[in-house]
Amino acid sequence: MRKLLLTLTFVFIIVLIDAQVFTLRKDSVSLNEFIMQLEVESNYEFFYEASWMDNYLYEVNFQNTPIIDVIKWLCNKYSLTYGFVDENKVIFFKNYNLKSNYAELYSNYVLRKEVFAVESTLYEPPRKIEKESNHINPEYLLYAIGSQSQGGALRSVTLSGKIKDMETGEPLIGAVVYVDDLKDGTITNPYGFYSYTLPKGRYKLEFRSVGMKTTYRNVVVHSDGELDVEMKSTPQALGEVIITAKSEDPVSNLRMGMEKITMKTLKQLPLGMGEADVIKSTLLLPGVQSVGEASGGFNVRGGSTDQNLILLSDAPILNTSHFFGFFSGFNSDIIKDITLYKSGIPAKYGGRVSSVMDITLKDGNRKNVKVNGGISPVSGRLIVEGPIKREKSSFIIGARTTYSDWVLRLLDDPKLENSKASFHDLQGNFSYDYDKNNSFYLSGYYSHDEFDYYSEDAFKYNTLASTLKWKHIFSPKLFSTFSGVMSNYDYHMDSRTDSTSLHSVEYKMNQYTFKSDFSYHSSHNHKIDFGLSATWYDLSPGIRKPISEISTAESKELQKEQGLETALYLSDEFELTHFLSLSAGLRYSFYSNFGPKTEFNYQSGLPRNGSTIVDTTNYSSGSSISFYSGPELRLSSNIRLSSTSSMKLGYNRMYQYIQMVSSTASMSPTDIWKLSDNYLKPQRGDQYSIGLYKKMKQNRLEASVEAYYKKLKNVLDYKGGAELVMNEHLETEVLNGDGKAYGIEFMLQKKHGKLTGWVNYTYSRIFHRIKSDFAEAQVNNGDYYPANYDKPNDFKFVINYKLSRRVNVTSNFFYSTGRPFTAPVAYYQFSGADRVYYTERNAIRMPDYLRLDLAATINGNLRAKKLNHSSWTFAVYNVFGRQNAYNIFYRTEGASVKGYKMSIFGQPIFTVTYNFKIFGNASDDF
């Protein structure tokens, strides 16, 4: 009887599917396109192993062909068999015939075997969950959008809405809304909102997002209206269909030099200290470098470390690392999206001349409480997220700390054993939907570091930042975001090296920003962004205090600095033709610093130094000391050469009114930030760029070549032996000059399949020139010289191989030219004293840098409903144990001077990290 029922069911399915027909005629179509079209027309899902079939189906011609015949044609072509599951799923098999007569086969098997009687146990079958009998798949419904009476004579209407993750309720960034009838679509913004203008009529909408199951909706659009969609996450299918949002497609989008780093990729990279590092991951990208290991900051296309604007939920973060660059300052588990703009920077951003890194935080799960974290050899992290009011508000909070003090106590060094080193940070985000047109977001970030080197120096530094946002939708075509931002940074340093001059130094900088951003979608291929921003700077450049009664150090407080930077911007993105798109933007910035302040005046015709001060000028509170303004033009274009290739041209100008004053090549927590004034001019950067982009192998490979030329004005350098700490007339030590940078970047990337990764090579140069009428105020006789972070050759690759769904192996490789430095080369006698003679500025280079890292991540079993999803990550940093030189220093030994290389990691570093997810799902990690 059961065999008869199975047979009748199978025949019934065959009859149903045989009633459906399929039409497709193409000279050459990819298998993915063929299967997708088949699924759309039949409402069936097909499962198969891609390796069983060719990459292309040559000359397909089906005209009203029954779909069952198409399935049989596929099976005959590739020697497959097929079977049905749940009435609408077709599974292909290789070297296996699906059996429906299991009862008969088992009966025959038992007759051939000797059977022993055993004590029987009765097991109660699991309770079945009854499905709602009236549940209808939303994909089979027809949604009426708008009102026929309101539509009237309108020819085009606007469809808008939000796209969310069905499991978490979080908005999906960059999700694709595609209308096959129009061969066009749009994408969602950072809040999951989309707006699309189309003619009235009936359509089948397709919603796509990476890692989510493609979703369809049948609509009839009468007038302006809304359609919200929730998408299900899905494991990677065997026959994967490659989907790329236009905003992230390097061939079709307008952005040059834009790089995105997914959290999945970030977590798979080998970890130097057992944790994913947002900043150091960017060093694997073309055109991004650092001066050495464990260094804070990064250099982008010839820019210094202070020329990068790093935004965490719109809040500028000055110190992005812990423990002097060894650890990331950000908890990667709470981050949703990272975008780095190296060129083609949108007009909404300003304030730095080199690059912008925009870090977006997760909103938090709106449906269920989730807990996850990790434990590494020296640090631990914990993240909790969940709904406050289900489907309406949510929170996410992440905390990290280190327990490195116990490691120091294990070292066989009295000073290190009695030293202290620790950090902790706290990040959080809260989101609340007041109604369909108004949403509020509150995020916060706190970071604290403490380092005490026994009997010598001690440091403490903190970052506190918070952002409040109000997102308002005026209409389906116009929406806005209003933001209030606070960002504070301070440090405290104790100097105890000299017992007679024990003292402390404090520094503090506060930033307060208000901004409003608007976006208007006039049509599906025309978007206008505009807005304004204002930032108030409040600096306390330095306070020195003696820390003992016998200290000879004098108390001193430098004058406070205040400044206001404002900007207006307007940008327009539009498609002129199907092969030419343009983006034009103008940002106009204004800056002024204010009193109270006393400014030194210097004798004209002489270099600025302490001996040429002739007078002072006093400015009262609120009075303007200096004023600067200028237009910042942003242009980019995309010329489509074919469906898989394009060429882009770009230009952008940026102004920078706040600058870092530091004599070190890398970023340090004790660096000084200073506002522009009458002596320290704002920096300006003009970048010209051109790029070629190509997709190959059915979009599985992406290749790009980008070249750039950058002109810099008012770059900073310093006099030899400059005193920068607690200097009340810093302008006597700082030199303004010009710079030029140029380079070419090659990139080849594979994003899909078991083997993924990228390889890139960059050739780049950066030169500075400090010219003056006075010898002491110029460098290298006024000629160009390489900056101390100039590294011409840079080669990297990242390889990620998925051995199985549970095991993943990753490897990174770095090679770069050594950075330049200035070295002593001889002694000479002057006025009866020995003097050291140095080379020209940055005339000698350190040895080349080379490093290989390896990592393997092993996940636990991947059952969907499990209390804890866990994984182990084993990593080896610097596999070769190469002693890469971070710095070179010199010591006088007898009658000679000897140089020594200092390495941070001179041997392989092994780490083990345990990661866990409680009440969660580990699907985003594999």
N, C-alpha and C positions, 0 to 999 in steps of 0.2 A: 504493500500500500504506500509506504514512504517513498519507495523508488518511483512509483507511478506519479505521486504528487510532485516530486522533484522534476520528473520528466515533463509533466504538464506545465509547471512553472517556467521551465527553460523554454518550452515551445511558445508559451504566452509572451515571454520577453522577446523572443525572436519575431513573433508576429507584430508586436508593438514597434520594435525598432525597424522592422522591414517596411513599415508604413511610412517611415520618414525617408526623405530623399536629400541628396547632397549635390551641390553644384560648385565646381571650382575648376578654372582653367588658367594655368600659368606655365611658362616655359621652364622656370626654375624656382622652386619654393623650398624653404627650409622645413625640416621636420616639425620644429616648434610651431611655425606658422600654420602648417597643415593641420596639426592636432588641435591647435587653438580654434581654427575655423570650424573644425569638425565638432568640437565641444559646444561652440556657440549655436550651431544650427541643429544639434541633436539633443542638447541638454543632458548629455552623457559626459562622464569624466573617464579619462583613459590613463592607465598606469602602465609604465614599461621602463626598462633599463635602456638608457640612451645609447650605450655601447653596442647594443644589438643591431643598430640600424645605421645607415650612412648619414652623413651630415646633411646631404641634399637629396630631395626627390626630384628627378629630372622630368620635365614636361608632364605635368599632371593635367588630365582632362576628364572631368566628371560632369555630366549634364543630367540633372534629375535622376541620379543614380541612387538606388536604395542604400541606406547607410550600412546595412548588413553586408552588402556586396563590397563596399569600401573596406570594411573590416577584414573580410576574407581576402581582398586584394593585398592588404598590408601583410596578412599572415602568409600568403603564398610568396610574396616578394622576399620576406625575411625568414621563412621557415619557422613561423610562430604558431602557437595555438592561443585560444582566448576563452575566457569565462566571465560570467556576470556575478556581481556582488551587490546586494541591496537594491536590485532592480535598475539602478542608474549608473553603475560603475562597471567599466570593462577593464579586465586585467589581461595583459598579454603574458604568455609563458614561452620560455625557450627550453627545448629538450624535456618537456614535461607535458603530459596530457591530463587535463582536469577530469577527475572521476566523480561521478554522481551516485554510484552503486556501492557506497561504503559498507552498508549492512551485509550485502551478499558476499563482498570480498572478505569481510571479517568472519562471517560464518564459515566460509571455506577454510580460512586460516585456522580457526579453532578446531575444526575437524581433523586437521593435519597435526595438531599438537596434543601432547598429553596434559590433561587438566587435573589440578589438585584442588581439593576442597579446603577452604580456609574459613576461619570465623568471619562472618560478614558483619559489616558496620553500616548502619543507615545514615547517609548524609542528606541533610535537607538542602534542596537547591536554593541558590540565592534568590532573594525577592526581586521581582522584576519591577522596574519603574514604568508605570503606565504613562505613555505619551498622550498629550492632549489630542483628542480626536479631531479638533477643529483647527489644529495648527497647519498653516500653509506657508510654504517657503516664500519669503519676501521676493525672491527672484522671479516668481511666477505671477506676482500681482502687478496690476497696472496702477501707477500713482498719477493722480491728476494734480498738476502744479498750477497754482493761481486760479483765477476765475474767468470764465468765458465772458462774463459781462464786463469785467475790468479790462480784458484784453483789447476789445474794440478793434481799432484799425492799426494797432501796433504790429509792426513787422518783426521786430526783434525784442526779446525779453531777456531778463537776467535771472539765472538760476544760481542760488547760493546755498551754503550749508556748512556743516562741520563733519569731518571724518575722524572717527575715534577707533581705538583698539577695543574690541568687544570684551576682552579679558580684563583689562586694567582701567578702561575708560579714559585713558590718556589720548590727547589729540595726536594725529599722525602728521609729521612734518614731511612735505614734499610728496604726498600721495598724489597719484595721477587720476584725473577725471577725464575720460576719453569717450568721444562720440564717434563711433565708427562711420555712421552715415555722413558726417561732416569731415572725417579724417583730421580731426582737430581735438584739442582739449586744453586743460589747464592743470595747475597744481595747487596744493594747499600751502598756506603760509605757516610761520612758526607756531601759530595757535590752532592749526588744523582747519582753518577756514578757507573756503574756496568761493570764487565768484566767476561765473561764465555767462557771456552773452551769446545767444543763439536765436535762430528764427523759430517762430511758433511751430509746433508740430509734435509728432510722436517719434520718440527715440528710444534706443536701448543704450543705457549708460554703462560704462565699464569703469570700475574703481580698482586701481592697482597700487600696491605698496610693497616694497621689499620685505620679505619675511611674512607677508600676509596672503591669505587666499583671495584670488581675484573674485570680486563681487559684482553682480549685475543688477540693474534696476530698469524696469520698463516704465517710461513716463510719457505723459501727454502734457505739453507745456502750453498753457493758455495765456498767462501773464507772469509778471515777476512773482517768484515764490521761493520756498526753501525745501531742501531735501537733505536730511542728516542720515549718515550711514555709519554703521559699525562693522568693522572687518575682523575676521577671525585670523589668528596666527596659525601658521601651518608649517610643519617641518619641510625641509627641502625635498621636493618631489624628485623621483628618479628621472623623469623626463622634464627637466627644469626649463621653464620659459623665462627668458631674460627680459626684465623690465627695468627701464631706466627713466626716471623722471627727467623732464626737459631741463629743469633747473640744475640737475646734477650731471647731465649729459654733456661731456666736453665738446662734442661736435656741434650741438644745436644751441647751447646756451650762449649768452653774451659775455660771460665773465672770463677774463684771462687771469692766469695765476691764482685761481681759486682752488683750494684744496680742502677736501672733507675727510675727516678721520672718524670711522665708525667705532663705537664702543666695543664691538665684537673684535675688530682688528686690534684695537689698543690692548685688550686683555690677553691676546694671544702672543704679544711680543715678549721676548726674553726680558726679565726684570732684573735690573742691577741690584736693587735692594729688596726684592720680593714684592714690589708693588707696581701697578701700572702707573706710568708717568705721562701726563698730558703734554707737558712741555717737551720732554726729551723725545717723545714719539714724533714730533714735528721735524726733528733732526734727520729723520729717514726720508724726508721729502726733498725734491730738487730745489736748489737755491736757498736752503736753510742750513746753517752751520752754527757751531759753537767753538769757543777758543780751546776747549779741552774737557776732560772728564770731570764730573761733579761740579760743573760751573753753572751758575745761575744765568738765566737769560739765553737768548739766541740771536743770531744775526741773519737778516733776510736781504738778499740781493744787495750786498754792500752797505747795509744799514748797521748802525751801532745798536747795542742792546736796549738803549733808552728810546730808540725810534720805533718801537713796537708797542701798539696799544692793545692791552689784554683786558677784555671785558668779561666779567662773570655776571651774567644776567644784567648787563648794561652797567655794572659797577666797575670802574677802572681799578685794577690790582697792580700795585707797584712791585711787591715782592712775591714771586710766584713759586718759591721753593722753601723747603725746610732744611735745616742743618747745613747751611751754606751751599745748597745746590745738590745735596745727596738724595733728597726725597722731594717728590712733587708736593706742591702746596695745595693741590686739589684732590678730592676724593672722587675717583673715576666712577664709582658705583652710583653716584647721584647725578652724573652728567648725562644729558640726552644727546647733545650734538655739538661738534666742534667744527668751525669753519675758519680757515686761514686765508686772508686776502693778501697776496704778494703784489698784485697790480690790479688794474680795473676795479679799484676800490669804490664802492657805492658812495654817492654824495652824502648819505646820512651819517657817514663816519668822518671824523677829522681829529686833529690834535697830535698826530704823529706822521712822520714823513716816510716811513718805510713799510709798515704792514699793520694789519688789524687781525687779531684773533678774537672771535666771538664765540663764547662758551654758553650754551643754553642748558638749564637745569631741568630735570624731570619734574612733572607736576605732582607725581604720586598716584598710587593706585586708587581709583574711585569706587572700587567694588569690594576688595578684600584686603585684609591686613597681611603684609608680607614683611619678613625679616631676613636679612642676609648680611654677610660680612666675610671676614677673612683674617687669618693669623699667619704672619711671616716671622722670620727669626728675630726681628727687632721692632716690629710694630703690629698693631691690630686695628681693625676697623669694624664698625657695626652700622647698619642702615635699617631704619624702620619706616614703613610707608603704609598708608591706608586711607579709607574714607573718613571724613568727619560727619558729613551727611551724604549718604549713598547717592551717587550719580550727580551730586551737586557741588561738593567740596572735598578736598583731599589735602594730605600733608605728606612730606617726606623729610626725614632728618637723618643725617649721617655724621658720625663722630670717628675720629682717629686719634691714636696716641702711640707713643713709643715707650719701650721699656729697655732702652739701650744702656742705662746706667749699670745694669747687672753685667753687661758685656765688658764695659770698661773695668769693672772690678776684677774681671778674670785675667786682665792683661798684666804681664810681668814688667810693669813700669810704674814706679812710685807716683809720678805726676799724673799719668793717665788713670791710674787706679783710684786716685782721689779727686778726679775731675768729674764733671756732670755734663750730660748732654741729653736734652729731651725736647719734645715738641708735642703739641696737640692742636687739633682744629675741629671746628663744628660748622656744618653747613645744613641749611634747611630751606624748604620752599612750601608755601601754602597757596592754594588756588581755590577760588570760590566763584561760581556762576550765579550772579544775582538774578538775572533773567536771560533770555535768549540774546539780548543785545548788549549786556554789560557783564564783564568779568573782572575780578580783582586778583592780583598776585602779590605776595609778599615773600621775599627771599632774604636770607641773611648768611653771612660768612664771618667766622672768627678764627684767627690763626695766632698761635703763640709759640715762640722758640726761646730756648734758654741754653746757654753754653758757658761753662765755667772751667777754664783751664787753670789747674791748681797753681796758686801763688802768682799767676800772671794776669791774663785778661779775662774778662767776663762780658757776655753779651745777652741782652734780652731784646726781642723785637716782636711787634704785634701788628696785625691787620684786622680791622673791623669794617665791614661793608654791609649795606642793606639797600634793597630796591623795592619800591612800591609802585605797581603798575595798575592802570585802569584801561581796559580794552573796551572800546565802545564801537558798535556798528550803527552808523547813521542810516545806511541803506544797503541793499545788496551790492552796490557798486562802490560805496565809500565807507571805509572803516579807519579807526585811529587807535593809537596807544599813547597814553599820557604817563610819564614816569618821573618819579622823584628818587634821587640816588644820593647816598652818603657813603664816602670811602675815606677811612682814616688809616694812616700808617705812622708808627713811631718806633724808635729804638733807644735803648739805654746801654751805654758801654762804660765799664770800669777798667781803668788802666792801672795795673799794679806792678808793672815790670820794674819801675824805679821807685824804691821805697820812700824817697824824699819828695816825690811829686805825685803821690797818689791822687787820682781825680776821676770824676765821672763826666760823661758827655751825653746830653739828651738831644733828640731831634724829633720833630713832629710835623706832619703834613696832613691837612684836612681838605677834602674836596666835596662840594655840594652841587648837585646838578639837577636841573629841571629840563625835561625835553618833551616835545610832542611830535609824533610822527603820524602822517596821514597817507593813505594809499587809495587811489581812485582808479577803478577799472572801467574805462570808457567803452571798451569792447574786448573781445577775447584775445586780441593781439596788440592791445595798446594799454599801457599802465603808467600812471603818473604818481610819483612819490614826492611829498613835500613836507616840510616841518621846520622846527626851530629848536635851539638848545641854548642853555646858559649854564656856565660852570663858575663857581666862586672858589678861589684858592686861598687857603690860609696856612702860612708856613711859619714854623718856629725853627730857624736854621741851626740853632745850637745854643745850649746852655752848659757851661762848664762849672763844676763845683769840686772843691777839695773834699776828699773822703776820710781825712784824718787831721787831727790838730797839728801834727808836725809837718804836714804836706806844704811844700812851697808853691804849689799850683794856685793861681789866683782865680777867683770867681769871675765869670765873664758871660754875658748874654748878648748874642747877636740880635740885630734889629729884626723884628718880624716883617713878613712880606705878605701883601694881599694883592690879588689880581682877579679880574673878571674876563672870561672868554665867552663870547656869544657867537652864534652862527645861524644863518638861514640857508635852506637848501631846496632845490627843485630838480627833479630828474624825470626823464621821460623815456620809456622803452616802447618801441613799436617796430612792426614788421613792414618794410616798404614793399617787398615782393617776397615770393616764396623762398628766394635764395639770398636775400639781404635784410638783415636786422640791425637796428641802430639803438644805442643808448647814449643819451646826452644829459649831463648834469652840471649844475653850477652850485657850489657852496661858497658863501661869502662869510668870512670869519672876521671878528673884531676882538681886539685885546687891549686892555689897559691895566697897569698896576697902580696901586693907590698908596697914599701915606696913611699913617705917619711914618716918615723916614727922613734920615739925614744922609745925603748923597755927597761923596767926595768929588771935588773938582780938581783936574790935573792941568799942569802948565802946558799950553799948546806948543807944538813943535818938538815935544820931548816924549819919550816912551812913558807909559803909565807904570809907576812904581811908588814905593813909600816916600821917596825923596822928592817926588815931583808934585805932591799934593799942595795946592795953593789955597784952597778954600773949601767950604761946604755949602750945600743948599738944603734948607729945611722945608719939608713938605708936611702940611697939616693933615690931620685925619680926614680921609675921604677925598683929598685932592688928587688929581691925576698926575702921575710922574712921567709916564710915557704912553704912547698910543700907537698901535699897529693895526693894520687891516689889509685884506687882500682877497681877490677872487681865487677860488680853487676849482678849476675846470676838470671835468671827468668825461671822457669820450671813449666809447668802444663800439666796435662793429663786428658782425659775423657775416662772412661771405661763404655761402654753401657751395662747395665745389662739386659735391655729389651727395647722395643720401648717406654716405658713410665718411665724408671728409669735409673739412672746412678750413678757412683761414680767418684769423682775427687780427685786428689792429686796435691799439689802445694808447691812451695818454691820460695821465692824471697828475695834478699838482696838489701838494699838501703843505700846510704850515704847521709848525710846532712851536708853541709858546712856553713850554716848560721843558727843562733839560736837566739831565743828570750830570753832575760834576764828579768825576772819578778818575783816578790815575791808574786803575787796574783795567785789564783787558776784559775781564768777566764781571758780571753783575755781583754786587755784594750787598748784604742787608744794611751795611753802614754807609752806603753811598748817599751823597747829598743831592737833592733835587732843588733846583733854583728857577725862579720865574725870570722871564725876559725883562730887561730894563733898558736904560739908555746906553749901557755898555755891552750887555749880553744880548745880542740881537736874536730875533726868532729865526729858527732854521726853516729852509724852504727846499722842497724836493720836487723835481720834474722828471717823470719817468715816461719813456717811449718804449712800446713793446709790440712785437709781432709774433704770431704763433701759427703753426700748422697742426691739425688734429686729424686722426684717422682711426676708424674702428675696423677691425678685421675678424676673420673667422667667426662669422655670424655674431658679431659684437662681443665675442669673448675676449678679444685682445683690444687694448686701446694704446695708441702710440701718439706722442706729442713732441714737438720741438718748439721751444719758446726762446726768443732772444730779446734783450732789453738794453737800454742805455739810460742812465740816470745822472742828472746834474744836481749837485747839492750846493746850497749856499748857506754861509754862516755856521759851518760845522765847527765843533769844539776841539781844541787841542790845548796843550799846556806847555809852559816854559819848563826847561830842565830843572829838576829839583823843586817843583812847585809845592807850596804849602796850601792844602785845600781844606783842612779841618780847622774850624774855629777861626777863620780868616775874615776879618771885618771888611776888608777891601779886596774881595775875591777877584775883582776885575783886573787886578795887577798880575794875576797868575794865569788867567784864562785868555786864550787866543782864538779869534774868529777867522775862519778861512773858507775855502771852497773845496769841493770834492767832485769826483766823477767815478761812476761805477758802470761796468758793462759785463755782459756774460751771455751764455747760451746754455739751455737746459734740455737734456734728452730724457724721455721717460717712456718706458714700456710696462704696461700693467695687464695682469690677468685677474679678473674679479670672480670668475665662476669655475666650478669644478672642484675636484679633490685637491688639485695643486693650484694655489693662488699666490699672488705676490706681485712684486714690481722690482724693476732695476732702473737706476737712473745715473746719469753722469752730468756734472756741471763744470763748465769752465767759466771762471769769473774773476774779475779784478776790481779792487777798490783803492783809489788814491786820494790823498789829501794834499792841499797846498796852502801854506800859511805865508803870505807875503806882507811885507811891511817896509816902511822907510827906515826902520830902526833894526839893527842886527839882533838885539835881544828879543824882539817881538816877531821874528820870523824863524822858520824851521827849514833846514837843508837849503839855505840860501834862496829861499822862495821857490824852489823847484817842487814838482810833485814827488811824493814818497808814498809807499804802501802803508795803509792803516794797519794797526797791530792785530787786526782780525782778518787780514787779507790771506785767503787760502785758495790759490788758483784752481787746483784740481780736486774734485770731490766725487767719489764713486761709492754707491751704496746698493745693496739689494736686500730684499726681504722675501723669504720663501716660506710658505705655510702649506703643510701637507696634512690632509685629514686621512689618517690611517683607517679610522672607522668613526662612527658617530660618537664614540666615547673617547677616542685618542686623537690628539692633535699635536703635531710637531712643527716648530717654527725656528727659523734661523735668520739672523741679521749679520750683515758684513759692512764695515766702514773702511774707507781709505780716503785720506786727504793729505794735501801738502801741509807741511808744518807752517805755523804762523811766524811772522817776522818779529824781531826784537832788536833792541839796541844793546851793544855789548862793549865792555872796556877792552881796549886792545894794547894800550901802552901807558907808561908813566912819563911825566915830564916835570921839570923843576920850574917853579914860578914864585918869585918873592921869597926864596929860601924854603919853600914848602913843596912836598911832592903832590902832584896833581894827576888825576886819571884822565886819559884821553879816550873818548868814546868814538865809535863809528858814527856815521850819519844815522839819522832817525830810522829805525826799523830796516837796517841794511843786511842783517843776518837772519837766517831762518832756523827754526827748531827742526829736529828730525821729523820725517813723515809720520802720520798717525795711521794705525792699522788695528782693527779689532774684529773678532768674530764672537757672536753670542748664540747660544742654543737654548731652547726651552721645549718642554713637553707637558701637555695638560691631559690629565686622565680624569674623566667624569665617572661618577657612579652610575648605577643603572638608571635608565631614562624613563621610568614609569611616570606617567603624567600625574597621578594622584599619590603623592608620597610626602611624608612629613618633612623630610630634609633632602634637598638635592645638593650634593657636595662634589667637589673636585679637588685634585692635587695638581699643583704646578711645580715642576722641577726645572730649574734654570741654571745655566753656567754662563757667567758674564766674563768676557775676556778669556776665551777658551785657550788661546795661544799663550796666555800669561805674559804678553808683551808689556814691557815697561815704557809706555808712551809718556813722553815728556809733557808735563803740564806747565812747568816753568823751569827756567835756568837761572841759578843764582851763583854769585862769586864770593870767594873768601880769600883773604890775604893770609898766606901761610909762609912765614919767613920773608924771603925777598921776592916771592912770586905770588901771583893771583891765580887761583884755580877755579874753574867753573864746574858746577854740579847740576845734573838733571834731577828734577823732582817729579816723581810719578805718584799718582793717586792710587791706582790699582796696578800693582806690579806682578800680580799672580791671578790665576782663575778664582772667581768668586762663585761659590755654590750656594744656592738658596732653595728653600722648600716653602711653599705657601699652601695653606689649606683654606678653601673657600666653601661657604655654605649658604643655602637658601632655604629658609623655613617657611612653610605654607606657600612656597612659590613654585615657579617652573623655570627650569634651567635652559629653556629653548633658545634664549637669546645668546647663549654661550657656545652653542654647537651648531 
